[in-house]
């Protein structure tokens, strides 16, 4: 999880700037010196370097260690929840990517007020792909596929329904208020959550998110 958080830090910094996430290799933004392997160990390197570049002494944002630590803790919490609730470990193939993709969405939205397509499209595809894999074993055993039993189809319909509903909501809000009431990034994110967790879970998340936003503003 912490290693995943280290990669997420790269995405959070580079994607809003339109930079590649694979080239050039990790380097100090101040002096451009390439970061050596021992300087790139999640959590520990930031602590050992005391939050400064080993080459030029420029400060390294605390965001790096915070994201790495938070991602590691969230992965551990999800694993323990799945374990204690007796769910199949395969559920982690859905939950871990979903939570990991949500972290850069949150950070980039806070700073840039955007939700990049690189993340929202992945979340929209995640649910149908996971539930398709869930559908395949009974398909192989039964030798016949019934669409009414397909969790993948339900996921696709949830994505499509949420896209249509929130797109219409955004269009009506723009017409009524003369400005965006709901960004298209939010529409795609909510549709992706509906595809992963179902429409009722998505509505619960939307409600709690709205309450949190109101509390923060007030």
C-alpha positions in Angstrom: 0.0 0.0 0.0 2.8 2.4 0.8 4.5 1.6 -2.4 1.2 2.3 -4.2 1.0 5.6 -2.4 4.5 6.5 -3.7 3.3 6.0 -7.2 0.1 8.0 -6.5 2.3 10.9 -5.4 3.9 10.9 -8.9 0.4 10.9 -10.5 -0.8 13.7 -8.2 2.2 15.9 -9.2 2.5 15.1 -12.9 -0.9 14.4 -14.4 -2.4 17.9 -13.7 0.7 19.4 -15.4 0.3 17.1 -18.4 3.5 15.3 -17.8 4.3 11.6 -18.3 4.1 9.4 -15.2 6.9 7.1 -16.5 9.5 9.5 -18.0 11.7 11.0 -16.8 12.4 9.0 -13.7 11.7 10.4 -10.3 13.8 13.5 -9.7 14.0 16.6 -7.4 11.8 19.4 -8.9 14.3 22.0 -7.5 17.7 20.7 -8.7 16.5 18.1 -11.2 18.8 15.5 -9.6 17.7 11.9 -10.1 16.4 10.3 -7.0 18.4 7.2 -6.1 16.7 4.0 -5.0 17.6 4.3 -1.4 16.1 7.8 -1.4 12.8 6.5 -2.8 11.8 4.0 -0.2 8.2 4.8 0.9 7.8 6.5 4.3 11.4 5.7 5.5 13.3 7.8 3.0 11.3 10.9 3.8 12.1 10.4 7.5 15.8 9.6 7.0 16.2 12.6 4.7 14.2 14.7 7.2 12.0 16.0 4.5 14.8 17.5 2.3 16.5 16.6 -0.9 19.7 14.8 -0.4 21.4 16.8 -3.3 20.3 20.4 -2.8 18.5 20.4 0.5 15.2 21.7 -0.9 12.2 20.8 1.2 10.2 17.8 0.2 6.4 18.3 0.7 4.9 16.4 3.7 2.3 15.2 1.2 4.6 12.5 0.1 4.9 10.7 3.4 1.2 11.4 4.3 -0.1 9.8 1.1 2.2 6.8 1.4 1.2 6.3 5.0 -2.5 6.9 4.4 -2.5 4.5 1.4 -0.8 1.8 3.4 -3.2 2.2 6.3 -6.2 2.1 4.1 -5.0 -1.1 2.3 -4.4 -2.7 5.7 -7.9 -1.6 7.0 -9.6 -3.0 3.9 -7.7 -6.3 4.2 -8.7 -6.6 7.8 -12.3 -5.7 7.1 -12.6 -8.3 4.4 -10.9 -10.9 6.6 -13.1 -10.3 9.7 -16.3 -10.1 7.7 -15.5 -13.4 6.0 -15.7 -12.0 2.5 -13.8 -13.5 -0.4 -10.3 -12.1 -0.7 -11.0 -11.5 -4.3 -13.1 -8.5 -3.1 -9.9 -6.7 -2.6 -9.4 -6.7 -6.4 -12.2 -4.2 -6.4 -11.8 -2.3 -3.2 -8.0 -1.6 -3.2 -8.0 0.0 -6.7 -11.1 1.9 -6.0 -9.7 3.5 -2.8 -6.3 4.0 -4.5 -7.9 5.9 -7.4 -10.0 8.0 -5.0 -6.9 9.3 -3.2 -5.4 11.2 -6.2 -8.9 12.4 -7.2 -9.3 13.9 -3.8 -5.8 15.6 -3.7 -6.0 16.9 -7.3 -9.6 18.2 -6.8 -8.5 20.1 -3.7 -5.6 21.9 -5.5 -6.7 22.1 -9.1 -10.5 21.8 -8.9 -10.5 19.0 -11.5 -11.0 15.3 -11.6 -8.7 14.0 -14.4 -10.1 11.5 -16.9 -7.2 9.2 -16.3 -8.7 8.4 -12.9 -12.5 8.7 -13.5 -12.4 6.5 -16.6 -10.5 3.9 -14.7 -13.1 3.9 -11.9 -15.9 3.7 -14.5 -14.2 0.6 -16.0 -13.2 -1.0 -12.7 -16.7 -2.1 -11.7 -17.8 -3.8 -14.9 -14.4 -5.6 -15.3 -14.5 -6.9 -11.7 -18.0 -8.1 -11.9 -17.3 -9.6 -15.3 -14.6 -11.7 -13.7 -17.1 -12.6 -11.0 -19.6 -13.8 -13.6 -17.1 -16.0 -15.5 -16.9 -19.0 -13.1 -20.7 -19.8 -13.1 -20.6 -19.2 -16.9 -18.0 -21.9 -17.3 -19.8 -24.3 -15.0 -23.2 -23.9 -16.4 -22.2 -23.8 -20.0 -24.9 -21.1 -20.7 -25.0 -17.5 -19.8 -28.1 -15.8 -18.5 -28.0 -12.0 -18.7 -30.5 -11.6 -15.9 -28.0 -13.1 -13.5 -25.1 -11.1 -14.7 -23.5 -8.8 -12.1 -21.4 -7.2 -14.9 -24.6 -6.2 -16.7 -26.0 -4.7 -13.5 -22.7 -2.8 -13.1 -22.9 -1.4 -16.7 -26.5 -0.4 -16.3 -25.6 1.4 -13.0 -22.8 3.3 -14.7 -25.0 4.2 -17.6 -28.0 5.2 -15.4 -25.8 7.3 -13.1 -24.1 9.0 -16.1 -27.5 9.9 -17.6 -29.0 11.1 -14.4 -26.2 13.3 -13.2 -25.5 14.6 -16.7 -29.1 15.8 -16.8 -28.8 17.2 -13.3 -25.6 19.1 -14.3 -27.3 20.4 -17.4 -30.4 21.6 -15.5 -28.2 23.2 -12.8 -26.2 25.1 -15.4 -29.3 26.3 -17.1 -31.0 27.3 -13.8 -27.9 29.0 -12.1 -25.9 30.1 -15.1 -22.8 28.2 -13.9 -21.8 24.6 -13.3 -23.7 23.0 -10.5 -21.9 19.7 -11.0 -18.7 19.2 -13.0 -18.4 16.4 -15.5 -15.6 15.0 -13.5 -18.0 14.5 -10.6 -20.6 12.9 -13.0 -18.0 10.3 -14.2 -16.7 9.7 -10.6 -20.2 9.1 -9.3 -21.0 6.8 -12.2 -17.9 4.8 -11.6 -18.8 4.4 -7.9 -22.3 3.2 -8.9 -20.7 0.6 -11.2 -18.4 -0.6 -8.4 -20.6 -0.6 -5.3 -24.1 -0.2 -6.7 -26.5 2.8 -7.0 -27.6 2.7 -3.4 -24.1 2.8 -2.0 -23.3 5.6 -4.5 -26.2 7.7 -3.2 -25.1 7.1 0.4 -21.6 8.3 -0.5 -23.1 11.3 -2.3 -25.2 12.2 0.7 -22.3 11.9 3.1 -20.0 13.8 0.8 -22.5 16.6 0.6 -22.8 16.8 4.3 -19.0 16.9 4.7 -18.8 19.7 2.1 -21.5 21.7 3.9 -19.7 21.2 7.2 -16.4 22.3 5.8 -17.8 25.4 4.2 -19.8 26.5 7.2 
